[in-house]
Amino acid sequence: MRFKLLVAFVEDDKSDAVLDAAREAGATGATVINNARGEGLHKKTTFFGLSLEVQRDVILFLVEEHLARHILETIEQVGEFDSTSGQGIAVQIDVEDAVGVAHQVEQLTKVVEDKL
C-alpha cells in the first residue's frame, strides 16, 4: 500500500472542522501541531499599523494514495483556502515508506478495494 502525506496549515479556529471533514473523506487519523506562526502574501496588521501574528495549526495526515486528492480537496473547501487570501494552504507529498500503520492498512484495504 502506498501513502501520501498531506500537510495543512490551518487557522486554529478551523482546525476541528478540517479534522472532522478529512476523517469523513477517508483520513484515518492526523497529527496536529499547535501554535505555528504563518504569514501570507500580505502581512496582516492592526489599525494602528502593528503586525498581527495569526496563529495556525499544522495538521499532518498520512493517507492512502487513492484517497489523497479527495481528502486534499475536502480540506481546501472546509478551510476556505482559495476563497480568501491568508486562510491557509495544504500540500501533498509522496511517502516512500511508513511503519506503524499496520492497523490502518487492514481497514484501508477494504475501503480502497471498493473505490477501485
Sequence and secondary structure as in RCSB ss.txt:
>XXXX:A:sequence
MRFKLLVAFVEDDKSDAVLDAAREAGATGATVINNARGEGLHKKTTFFGLSLEVQRDVILFLVEEHLARHILETI
EQVGEFDSTSGQGIAVQIDVEDAVGVAHQVEQLTKVVEDKL
>XXXX:A:secstr
  EEEEEEEEEGGGHHHHHHHHHHHT    EEEEEEEE  SS  B TTS B  EEEEEEEEEEEHHHHHHHHHHH
HHHHTTTTSTTSEEEEEEEES   S HHHHHHHHHHHHHH 
